[in-house]
Amino acid sequence: MTDSQSSRAEIVSFDTEPLILVNGDDEAIGEMSKIDCHRGGGILHRAFSLFIFNAEQKLLVHRRSANKPLWGEYWTNSCCSHPRVGETMEAAVARRCEEELGFSTAMRFVYKFEYTAHFEDQGTEHELCSVYVGSFDGVPNINTEEVSEVRWLSTSEVDAILADEQTPTTPWFAMEWQQLKARGLV
């Protein structure tokens, strides 16, 4: 069931890297290590999600690497991460797409929202997340430190995996997918 892909392994993310702390208005108010931002109830920080569609309007989804401390081996949207201190959101999305999936894409901002999601007793995401859409037709070159598998799914297939309680999916993926549908983008 795995789509065609090539792979490489490169460490591009570190627990000690500083994330940008923000208030509800997305104003930077400080910095904190990634691991500390995700402890306990989570500290609000800046993040992004990217949804990449191909010419057939299929969405590129990926299974997160087992190395991920939160939601490892869960299916999620095309690419998601955090901007680095001093980096624009657009530069961060482009960088991370290259780091995780091995390609560049033009993208556009869709919306921003705040959410909190707890992962068992291991940590919490509390993010102000900017959501982008992009397009790509080709074969991803996945970074196996970040991504274990990719698939191109139709809208009905995405709906099916999000509704299937046996398929582990990230909470932000479901929230963002519903908003993209409500906005008529899928």
N, C-alpha and C positions, 0 to 999 in steps of 0.2 A: 504493500500500500504506500510505500515511500515514493514520492515523486523523484524525478531525476535531480541529482545534486552532486556537487563535488564538495570536498571539505579540506579544512586545515585546522590546526590547533594553535591558538595564540591567546595568551592572557592579556586582556584589555581592560579589566575591571578589578579594583582592589577594595577590600573592606575599609581601608584607611583613607581612601580618597574623600576629600571634602565635598559635601553636597550643599546646595544653596537653600538656606532656611528662608521661608517667606511667611507673610501674613496672608489673610484671606483676599487681599487686594493685589497679590502677587508682587509685593514690595519686598526686596531682599532685606532681611533683618539679621543675617549672620551666616555662619558656616558650621558644619558639624560632620564628623566622619560618617560614611555610609552605614557602617555597622551600628553606630550610636543612634542614628536617625530611625533605624528599624527596630530598636529594642522596645520592650514593653508595649505601651500604647501608641508608639510612633510619634515622631516630630514632623510637623508640616514642612515639606520641602518641594522644590520644583522638579517636575518630571515631564515626560512626553510619551506618546504612543503614536505609531505610524501604521497605517493600513495600506498595503500595496496590492493593487489590482492589476491583472493582466488584460490583454485585448478581449478575452472572452468574459470579462467581468468576474473572474474568479479571484478570491482573496488568498494571498499567501499567508498561511499560518505556520507557526513553528512550535515544536515541543521544546521547552526550556531544558537546558542541560541538567543532569543530575547533580552537577557541581553547585547549582544555585542554592543558597541557604534558605530562600523562601520560594515556595511553589516550584521546586525542582521537578522535572518530568511532567509538568502540566502544559497543556496546549494553550496558546495565547495568540494574540495578533502578530502581525509581521515583525515588528521591532518595538521595543520599549526600553527606556532607560532614563538617565538624568543628565542635564547639562553640567558641564564643569564650571568652576568659578571663573568668571571672565569670558565665558563662551556664550554667544547668542544661541537662542533656541534653535534657529534654523541650521546653524553650523553644527550643533550637537546632534540633531536628527540626521544630518548628512553623514557626519563622522560615524555615528553608531550603526547606520545602515551598512556602511562599508565594513566596519569592524565585525558585525554579526553575520551579514549576508553576502558580503563581497561584491556589492555593486552600488552605483549611485542612481538616484532618481530625482526628477523634479517633484516637488511636493507643494501642497498648499494647506494652510492652517484652516481648521474647521471650527473648533470650539475649545473651551477650557472649562474644567470642573474640578471640584475638590471631593475626595473620597477617603475613607478609612476602611481597611480590610485586615483582619487578623488571620495569621497562619498558625493554627494550633497554638502551642505555647512557645513557638520559636521566634516570633516577631510580628511586626505590623507595618503595613504600608499606609502612610498618611501623606497623600500627595495632592498638590495642585498640578493637575496634568493637562498639558496642551495636546490636542489630538490633531493629527495630520493625515492626509491621504496622498498617495503617489501611485505611479504606474511603472510596470516593468514586464518585459517579455524576454525571458531568457532562463538560464539555469543558475540558481544561487550557488555561491561558493561559501558554504556555511563554516563558521568558526565553532568547532565542536566544544570549546570551552564555554560557549554561551548557548549554543543551539544543538540539540541532538538529532532533529529531523524536521523537514519542511514538507508541506503539502499545499497544493492549489485546490481550494474548495469553492463550489458554487454557493450562492446565497442559501439555498435550501440545505446544503450539507453543513454550512456554518450553523444555521438554526438547529439542525439535528444534533450536532455535537454539544452545543450549548444547552440543549434540553435533556441530553442523556446524562443521567446521574452517575453512570459507570465511567464516563470519560472525564478525566480531571481537566478542568479549564480554570484559568485565572479569573478572579472576580472582576478586575477592570476590563477584561476582554468582553465579558457579557454586558457590562454597563455601557461601554463605548459602542458596541455593535448596535444596541437598541437605539442609541442616540443617532447613529449614522442612518439607521432605517427610518427613524422618525423625521429626519431631515431630508429624506428622499435620495440619499446618496448610495443606497444599495437596494 
